[in-house]
Amino acid sequence: MSLIDSIMKTIAGSPGDIANLANSLGIDPKMAETAILALAKAHPMQGDTVELASASTGVNSAVLGQIVSAIGGEGSLGNFASMLDADGDGNPLGDLAGMAGKLFGQK
């Protein structure tokens, strides 16, 4: 189970995992994971979260909107973003890279 799957299970009303979410939306699980990470990154930024995530990934904003709804809306997305952003710097991607490095034995 991926880190994102684990976090999604802690968010009320969210699907059980990326595969289930992707299947329900008719998209590839990798696309769903990329979209969720982009949404989490865009959430604390100035501007529309969905549009910012769409611009950075190329994923259609309608699909991203469905993902936001599926994981419980903007409130859950905020919780998701804060769970991924362990150091509170507003950028969860650095924290994810650090977690992946620890997982694979790199420092």
Buried (B, 14 or more C-beta within 10 A) or exposed (E): EEBBBEBBEEBEEBBEBBBBBBBEBEBEBEBBBBBBBBBBBBBBEEEEBBEBBBBBBEBEBEBBBBBBEBBBEBEBBBBBBBBBBEEEEEBBEEBBEBBEEEEEEEE
